[in-house]
Amino acid sequence: MVFMTELYIATDVEADGPIPGPYSMISLGMSVAGRPDLSFYTEIKPISDDFVPAALAVSGLDRDRLVREAPTAQEAMAAVDGWIEGLRTIGRPVFLAAPAVFDGMFVHWYFHRFVGKSPFGGSGAGIDLRSYWMGMNACDWSGTHKSVIKKKLSLTGLPHTHHAAEDAAELAQVFTALLERNKDQ
């Protein structure tokens, strides 16, 4: 059996509401852990007229501009699917998010709705940073906030900006540091 290198694709979503379908994923960032040269970012035209103003405000994106200028969900998801499929020449893509429940819900739904399949498999399964940390450190859920993880890993200067590309890069750096720490133990 041939084993491929796993590529942990740190993923961040900005959305204008709590769930996909009634609300829209408005930007998507991905960054491969340990490979800052491998990243993807797209903004996405909203798929519905409904949005939660407070949720939209988190990203700072202009919804009217997205409606006018952003690629459609089908175009954006086809592009990200192509990018992920291209990574298969160097390794096996593995979804990574924090929290995987929120980001994974949008990514999985959007892939199935607009591409017909997910490059992460039928279940969209992947790694949740907080669950991984909890398992590795035998700690309670309350001790798994990303700020706590970054502090314990002595990571400074990694802000969480709510820009999908920057937050995906932040997550990739955190997970890379976590893997390095685990390798040393």
N, C-alpha and C positions, 0 to 999 in steps of 0.2 A: 504494500500500500504506500502511495506517495503522499506525504504530508506537506501542505502548503503553509507558508508563512501567513499568519493571521494579520490583517490590517484592521486595527481598531479605528473605526471612523466616528470620531467625536462629532456629534450632531447637535445643532441648536436651531430651534424654531421660534419665530415671533409670530403671534397670531392675534386676531382681533376679537377673540372670544374663547370660551372654555373648551369647545369641542368642534371637530371638523364636520362639515356639512352645513349646518345652519350658520357657522362662522368660518372664517378663512385663515389659512396659513398665508402670511403676507411676506415672509422672508425665511430663507433656509440657508444655513451655513454648515459646512462639513470640513473637517480637518483630520488628517491621518495622524494618530499618535506616533511620535518619534520621527515624523516626516513632515516638517513644517512647509516643505516645498509642494506638498500634495494637499490642495484645498479647493473648495468649491463654494460659490455664493451666488444666490439668485434672489431677486425680489419676485413677487408673484401677484398677479392681478387678482383682486378679491373675487370669490365665486358666488357671493350673495350680497344682498344689500344690507343685511343685518350685521351689526357689530356692537361691541360693548365699549363705550368711549374710554373707560379706565384701562381696559386691556389694550386698546389701540395706543393709548398714550405711553405705555411702557416702552414700546419700540421707538417712538419718536418719528415713525414714518408717516408721510402724508398720504392718506388713503385716496384722496382725489388724484394725486399724481400717479399712484399705483394703478388706479382704474384707467388712466389715460396712457401710461407709458410702460408698465411692467409686462413681461411675457405672461401669456395665459397659463393657467395651471397645467394644461396638457403640454405646452411648450417647455415650461420650466421643469416639470417632472421627467419629461423625455430627455432633457439635457442632463439632469443629475443622474438618471438611470444610465445614460451613455458614459458619463464620467466614472461611475462606480464599476460598470462592466469593463471599462478600460483598465481599471486597477487589477482586475483578475490576472493580468499578465505577470504581476509581481506578487500576488498573494490573495488570500481569501478575505473578502470584506466582512467585517463583524460590526454590527451597529452598537454604538456607545452613546449614552446620553445621561443627563442629570437634571431632571428626573426622566427616566426612560418612559414612565407612564404617560406624561404629557407630550413630550417630543415624539415618542414612538407612536402614539395614537395618531397624531397628525401625519407623520411621515408614512406610516403603514396605510392609512386610509387614502391619502393622496396618491400613493403609488398604485394601489388597487383600482381606485376610481379613474385615474387619468392615464395610467400606463397598462393596467390590466394584470400586473404582477409586481411583487416587491423583489428587488435584488438581494434582500436580506432573507428571503424565503417566505413561505406561505404564512407563517405565524408572525413574521416580523421580529422574531426574538433577538435579543441582544443583551448587552451589559448595562446595568444601572449602576452608576458610580457609588451612590450611597449604599446600596445593598452590598456591593462588592467590598466597600470599606467596612461595613458592619460585620460581614463574614470574616474578613481578614483580621479584624481587631477585637472581635468578641465584645463589641460595645452596643449600647442601646441606640435606637433610632435617633434620639435627640443629639447624639454625638457624631452625626454623620453629615452635618451641613457642610457645604463646600468650603465655607470660610474656615471651619474647624479643620477640615482635611488639609487645606493649604497651609494653615498655621503649623500643623503637626509635621508636614513635609518641608517646612521652612521655605515655602514659596512666597515670595513677595513681589510686588509690582505686576501682579496679574489681575487687573480689574475686571469686574463683570459689568459690561456696558449696556447690555440688552441690544447689541448689534449682533445679528446671528453669526456673521463670519468671525468677529472678535471673540464671541463667547464660545464658539466651537474651537477656536485656537486655544483659548484658556483651558477648556476641558481636556483637549489633547495634551497640553503641557502637564496638567495635573495627573492625568492617567499615566503619562510617560514616567513622571517622577515616582508614582506609586509602583509601577512595574519595576523600575530600577531599585527601589527600596526592597521590594519583595525578592528580587534576584540576589541581593546582597545578604539576605537573612537565611 
